[in-house]
Amino acid sequence: MDHMSRIETLIKDMTLAEKLGQLTMTAAGYAVTGPVIAGDSTDAIRAGTIGNLLNLFGAGHVHELQRLAIEESRLRIPLLIAFDVIHGHRTLFPVPLGEAALFDPDAWALTAREASREAAADGIAMAFAPMLDVSRDPRWGRSAEGPGEDPWLGAQIAKAKVRGIQGADLGAEDALAAVAKHYCAYGAVTAGRDYASVDVSERSLLEVHVPPFAAAIAAGVAALMPAFTDLAGIPLTAHIGLLRGLLRERLGFDGVIVSDYNAIAELMRHGVAANLTEAATLALKAGVDIDMMANAYRLGLPLALECGAVTMTEIDRFSGVKLVLAVPPLVCLLLYLFTRRWGSNLTPAALSEAPVNVLQLVAGLVLLGAGYLLLARSGNQSDIAPSAFELALRSHLSTILQVRPRFKEFVIGFPALMLLPALVPSDRARWGWLFALAIGIGLADVVDTFSHLHTHLSVSLLRLINGAVIGVVVGAIAVVAYRRLRRAEPT
């Protein structure tokens, strides 16, 4: 069973309590980072009503709780273990503000990589870092955790830290999921008072406070945390415009949104929710995937569901988010091609039997070129910020797709799927899409290499070799498959 099918099967088999458990994060008590202290969670883990833990570390302790989740819960879903890994883990490095003064992206990435290795060895899977709050008020005490006063520097740090924390492969045993925080303008609190209101102009918001987060998203950050604070009277935890509008649609963020500590319950103190049910509804509608420490989703959403404030479809969509932190891009592409957009009218047979078509050829070439330009300007290591047009295009593509593949596999793989059947003689077009898929994946990796060519030469060469090898291997598999399929055709 593939990754997506497994997730869909799990969601169908989940009770409401188990779905809400995947949206709930509670503290294990090994460290204290907030005012609410959790009790014993072992029974809830067995029952599947808690799917995420923070403030737990140590291989032995983590192994025991993971054993409960995997061996004694009904669905056997592993726990997501998160921790504040700010400036080192077992080995300590300078505080982020001091490290920013190095002006050395390689050093920033290396310290994050070492911290990630140590934390992963302690059983941690998610780091609440990097903190990307631009701060220009020396009275704000949390300035030490951030990049300082410059948004450009903050963007460079964001890219380096995400690269260091997550490594080359988020699925590797020494990689953590990075959480960019605190979105957005948290460092601009009134009079430097932590948790105070924020009131900045739209220009300041977009030019000063958003760029580090946009850079983290371009670098592939896995998760993001909204700020405790309100912006012009609207709490960030319930801010549909900034979470779903700017973050998801304009910046193209397709990762997990984790609330800050008890932040959903704090919506009552903000005065926008009368009770926990209203608070949970507001956060869910705004797009918050995981409720940290408020227990709002577990306790409030059942009532919200009863009264019709939320739907089971919304809960199902969010319940699967943690499980699809890294959905294989090929699965997303195939889902799009065969199910998402053209429905039952598009079948592998219909696609493979397409005749040679000049318009198809031109469209494929145009999309291929546009994809290359987008990748070259928006690569993970690019110092050139994507334009408003590029951000809008990303947003529209995500809306059309309804699922979110890795961008480079789409902009290269899909044009190739259009292009190749048009180039294959009509009597052999039957399997042209298979070649297109192989070449698309290989080209995507090679082009991704060229979008990183201003990195260190040895890294670029390794990426180029990696892309070429992937292209050759996938292409060879496609050729073998094609020949076998041809032999199997009736004469």
N, C-alpha and C positions, 0 to 999 in steps of 0.2 A: 504494500500500500504506500502510495507516495505521500509526501509531506502534507499537501493541501487536503487530500482525501482523509488522511488521519485526523487532521484538525476538524474538518466538517463532521466526521463521525463522532469525535469526542463531544463537540458542541451539541449534536443531536441527542447524545446519550446523557448529557449533564442535567441534573436537577437545577432549579433556580438557585438554590443555596450554593451549589458547586460552581455555577457560572459567576455568581457574585464573589465567590472565593478567589477566582482568578483575577478579579478587579480589586482585591484587598491586600494591603501590605501592613503588617504589624511588626512591632519591635520584639526582639528576643531578649533584650535586657542586658546584653554583654557590654553595651556602651549606652550612654544617655545623651541624646541630642535634642530633646524637646521636653515639654512639660507634662506629657501624658505617658505614663508607664504602663506597658501591657502586662497582663497576667500570663498564666501558663497557656501556651498555644498548642500543646501536643495533641489534645483531643480534637481541636479544630483542624489540625493538619490531617489526622486520621479520617475525619469526616469530610475532608476536601473543601472546607469552608474558609481556609486561608491558603492562598497560593503563593504569597510573597513575604519574605522576611527581611528586616534590616537590623543592623547592629548585632550581627552574629558573625563570628570569625573563629578560625581554628579548624583544621581538617577533621579532627575527631568529633567535635561538636556538630559541625556541618554534616558529616557523614551520618551521624545518628538521626538527625532530623530528616535528612534526605531519605534515609532508610524507611522512616515512618511514612513519608509521602509515597515512595515507590512500592513498598512492600505491603503496607497496611491500609492504604486508602483505596477506594473502589476503582478510581480511574487511573491511578499510578502516574500522575503528572508530577514531575520534579518541581521543587520549590525554586523560585528566583530569589537569590540571596544578594542583598545590596548593602553597601557600606560607604561611609565618607572616606574616600581615599584622596586627600586634598593635596598634600605635598610630601608624598612618600607613604609607605605602609610600615614595614618593619624597619627599613632604612629611611631616615628622614632627610629631606632636601630643604632648601630655603623656601620660605613662604612664597606664594605666587607673586606677590608684588615685588619682592626682592629678586625672584627669578626673572621677572619681566625685564629688569634692568640689565640682564645679560645681552638682550637683543640677539639671541642665538636660537633659531628654530630647531636646529639639531639637538642642542642641549635640552630644550624644553621637551622635545619628543623622547629623548633618551631617559630623562628622569621619570616621565610618565610610563614608559615601557617597563622600567625596572619596578616601579610601584605596582604596575599591573601584574607582572610576573609573581611578585611576592603575595599580592592579594589573592590571585587565582590559586596559588598554592595553599592559601588559607581557606579555600572553599567559596570565595566571593565571586559573583558573576556580574555584578553591576556596580559601577563607581559613581557616586554623586559628584562628578567633576567632569569637565572644568567649569569653574565659576567665571562667567564672562561679563559681569556687571561693571560697566564703565562708571567710574566715580570721580567727581571733581570737588567734593566737599570733604575736607580733612576731618570733619567732625564725625563722619560715618565710620563706626568701628570696624565694619567688615571690609573696608578698603583693602586690608592686608590679604584677603583671599582672592582678589581679582586682578585684572591686568593693568589697573591704573586709569589715567584720564584720557587715553587716546584710542579712538575706535579702530584706527588702522592697525595699531599694535595689538589691540584686543583680537582682531580678526586673524592676525598671524599666529598668535598664541592658540586661538581656537583650533586652527588647522593642525598645528603641531601636536597639541594635546590629544585631540581626537585620534590622530594617527598613532600616537604613542600608546594610548590606553587601549584602543581596539586592535592594534597591530594590523598585519596584512590580511588576516582572516579572522572575522569575529567568532567563527566556530572553533578556533584553535584553543588548546587547553590552557594557554597562558594569556588569553585575551579577555578583557572585560567589556561590557557594554557601557559606553560613556553616557553621562547625563549632563547636557549643557544647562546651566542654571545661572540666574533666575530670570526667566523671560517675563517681562521686559521692563527696563528702566528702574530696576530695584535700587540701583545706586544713586538715584536722584531723589531720595526721600527728603521730605521737608525738614530743613534745619539739621540734616544728618542724623535724625532720630530713627532708629531701626523700626520697621513696620509702619512708619508714618505714611501719610498719603503722598502720592506723586502727581504733579500737575506740570507737564511739559508740553511744548508745542508739537504739532505733527512733524514739523521739520526736524526738531531736535530728536524726536523719537526715531525717525527713519535714518537720519544722518549720523547720530551719535550712539544710540543704544541698540539698534537692530543689527548693524553690520557684523559684530562678532558672532551673533547667532546665525546669521545668514552664511557666514564662513564655515561654522560648525556643521550646518546642514549640507553645504556643498561638499564637505569632507566626509559625509556619510555618518554623522553622529546617530547613535541608535535610539536615544531617548532625550527628552527635554523636560524641564521642571518649570512651571509658572511660578512667579513671585507671590509671596504672601500679600503684597500690597495691592492697593487700588490705584488705577490710573484714571484721573479725572472723575473719580467717584465710582468707577466700575472695578470690582475686584478682579485681578488677573485670572484667578481660578474659575471665574464664571464669565470671562470676557470672550464672547462668541466672535466679535470682530477681529481680535488679535490672535486667538487660538485657531479658529476655523478659517477665518478670512485671510489674514496676513500670513500666518504660519503655515497652514495646510495648503491653501489655494495659491497664494502668491509666491511663497518661498518654496513650496513643493515638499514640505517635511512629511515623510511617510513613516516615521518611527512612533515610539510610545511616548505618551505624555503622562508623567508621574506627578501627582500633587506634592506640594511641600508638606512638612510635618503638621498633621491635623488641620491643614488649610481648608478642606471642604467644610468642616465644622465651624471654622472661623468665619464662614460666610454669614453665620448668624450674628456674630459680633460686628461685621461690616454693615449689618442692617438690611441686607438684601434677601434674607431667608428667615422665615419665622420659626422653622424647626428643621430637624435633620433630614426629613423627607424632601422639603423644598430645597435645602442645600445640595443634597445628592442629585436632585433633578437638574438644578442649574449647572452643576459641574459636568454631569453626563452630557447634557445638551451642548455645552461648550466644547466638549471633546476630550475631557480628562479620562484617561484609560485606567489608571491605578490610583486608588484612594489610600493614601498613607496615614495610618494611625487614627483617622476620624471614625472609622467603622460606619461611615455614612452610607456607603453602598450596601453593605450587608444588612443594616437595620432600616435604612430609609427607602431603598428602591423597591422592596416588596410592596410597601404601601403605595408608592408612586405608581407601580404597575397596576395595582387594584383600582386606583382612582383614574387611570388613564393618562396620567401626566407623562409617562414614558411607555414605550412599547417593547415587547419581547424581541422584536427585530433589532432595536437599538442595543439592548443588553447582549444579544447574541453577537452582534458586530464587535462590541467592545470586549466580550469574553475571549474572543479569539486573538485579540491583538498581541497579548504577551506571548502567545504560542507561535506567532508568525513574525518574530523579530527579524528573521532573516529568511524570507521565503525565497526558494530557488528561482532565479530570474527566468529560467527556461519554462518552469511551470506557469509563471505569470503570463509569459508570451503565448503559450499554447492556450491558456484559459481565454485570453483575449481573442485569439484567432478563431477558436472553435465554439465558444459559448457566450462570450460577454457582449459582443456588439452586434453581430449579424445573426445570432441565434441559430435556429434550425436550418436557415437558408444557406448557411456556409458549412460545407462538409469537406473532409480531406479530398474526396473524389471530385467535388465541384472545383476546388482550388487547383488540384493537380491537372485537370483537363482544360485549364484556361488556354486559349489560343495565343499565338504571338500577337502582341498588341503594342503599337507604338506609344500610345498614351500611357500604358503600364510601364513601358521602358523609361519614358521621360519622367514619370512620377517617381519611379524608383531611384533614378539618378539624382533628382532634385532632393528627395528626402535623404539620400545618402550624403549628399554634400552638406545639407543643412545640419544633419546629425554630426558630421565631422566638425563643423564650425562651432556648434554648441558644445561639443566635448572639448575642443581645443580652448574655448574661452571659459568653460565652467568646470574644468577638471579639478580633482581634489586638491591639487597642489598649485592651481593657477592663482597668480597674483592679480588677475584681471577680474573685477567683480562682474557678474552677469548683468546684462542690461534689463531694463523693465520689460522689453519685448521678449527676451529669453525667459524671464521669470513667468511672464504671462503664458508663453508657449508651454512651459513645463506644467503649469496649472491646468491648461486646457487638455493636454495629453492625459494627465492624471484623471481628469473628469471623464474623458472619453473612455479610458481604459477600465475604470471602475475598480481595478486592482492596480497596484503600484509596482511594476517591475523595476529592476535596476535600469537607470536611464540609458546607459550606453548600450545595453543589450537591445533595448527597444529601437533607439534611433539608428542603429546599424543593422540589427537583425531583421526588423520589419521591412525596411526598404529592400534588403536582399531577398526577402520572401516575395516581394513584388517583382523584383528585377529578374531573378533567375528563370522563372517559367517563361518569361518573354523571350529569353535568349536561347532556350532549348528548342530544337525542332519539334513540331507539333506531335509527331509520333512518339516522342520521348518526353513530352511535357508532363506525362503522368506522374513522374517522380521528381520533377524539377524543384518542387517545394522542399524536398529532402536535402538536395544540394544547397538550396538557399539557406536553410536553417544552419547547416554546418558552416558554410562560408560566413554567414552573418555572425555567428558566435566567435569564430576565429578573427574576423575583421574587428569586431567590437573590442576584443582584448588587445589587438595590435594598435588600434586607434587610441585606446585608453593609455597605452604606453606613450604614444606621441604627445598626449596631453600632459605628461609628466616629465618631458625631456629636459626641463631646466633643473631637475633635481641632480644629485650627484651622479656622475657618469656611470659608475659601477651599478647603481640602482637602476638607472635607465636601461643599461644593457641587459640586466637580469629580467626586467619587465618585458623587454622586446623579445628576448629568447622565450620567455614564458608564453607570451602571446602567440609567437610563431609555432611553438610546440602544440599549444592548444588547438590552433587552426589546423595544423597537419593531422593531429590525432583525430579530431572530430571529423575532418574531411575524409580521412581514410575509413573511418567507421561508416560514413555516409556512402562511400564508394562500394564497400563490401555489401552493405545493405541493399544498395541499388542493384548490384549484379545478381544477388540472390532473388530479389523481387522480380527482376527481368526473367530469370530462369524459371520462376514459378508461374509467369504469365502463360495463358493458353496460346498455343501457336495457331 
